[in-house]
Every structure is written in structure tokens, then in C-alpha cells.
């Protein structure tokens, strides 16, 4: 069995996008490469899961535009680290 990575973030935690989050083709009703959340946009983690094969944590983050985007740890940062 592969090592299970412990999630870095928790459900309900405010986070910021550290990169522009674009549609990789997996977001319904949006064209490929459409901007889903701009770098610096704050959102809230609404679900924490993991990729079945790699055990990589995946976070569903709801942004103010109403979109819920799947994010990797490298794509978000805790808002408290930036705001204080």
C-alpha cells in the first residue's frame, strides 16, 4: 500500500489561490483554459478528498463566483498566513 499523505488543509478553512486556476477540461459548462479563479482570490474548502491511485490530497474550494474548483496543495495557501 502506498503512503497516505495527510491533508495540509481542513474543511471550512479559508484559502487563497496562489496561481490563476484555469479549466483543464474537467469543469463542466466552461471552455478549456477558462479562468475559474484568479490568483489571490479567497475561497473556502468545502470538501477534502484524495486521488485514489496516488493518495494525493485534493481540495474542493468554493470561490466567491460560486464555482467549486478541485485544487492541489501547490495551488492554494492558508489565507491566515497572508492576512495575518
N, C-alpha and C positions, 0 to 999 in steps of 0.2 A: 504494500500500500504506500502511496506517495505521502510525503509530509503535508499535513494540513496547515495552511497559512492562517494565522489568527487575524481577523479583520482589525484594521487600524482605526476605523471609524465606527460609530454606533448609530442605531436607528434614532431619528429625531435630531441629530447633530447638524448644526449649520456649517456649510462648507462653501468654498469659493472654487470656481473653475480656474485652473492655472493655465489653460490653453483654450483657444476657441474650440468648442465642441461641435463637430460637423457630422452630418448624417453619413454613415458608412454604408448605407443601403439597408440597414436593419430597422430604421424608423419609418413606420407606415405613414402614408399620405404626405411625404416630403420627398423632394428630388434628391438625388445623390449629391453630397457635398454641401447641402443647405446648412446654414448656420443654425444650430439648435440653441446654443447658449454662448454668449461672448465671454472671452477671458475676463475674469474679475467679477462675473455675475454670481451673486449669492443664491444658494439653494439649500434645501433640507433633505437629508437622507430619509427616504420613506421605506426602504427595504434593503436588507443586506443578504447577499447570497454568495455562491461561489460557482466557478466553472467546474463542471463535473469531472473533466479529464485532468485539469491542471491544479485544481483546488485553489485557484486564484480568486481572491475576494472581488466581488462585483457589487457595486452600489447603485441602487436606483435613486436618483436625485431629482426632486421636483424643483423646477425653477419658476420665477415669477410669471413667465409667459404661459404657465400651465403645462409645459412639457415635462415629462418624466424621462430622464435620459440615463442609460446604463453607463457607469463610469468605472474606470480602474483607479487604483490608489494614486497612480502617477498623474492623473488628470484633475485631481481635487486636493484641496488643503483645508484644514480646520479653520473656520472663519475666526475663531478666538485667537489664533496665532497671529492674525493680521490686524484685527481690530482691538485686540487687547487685553 
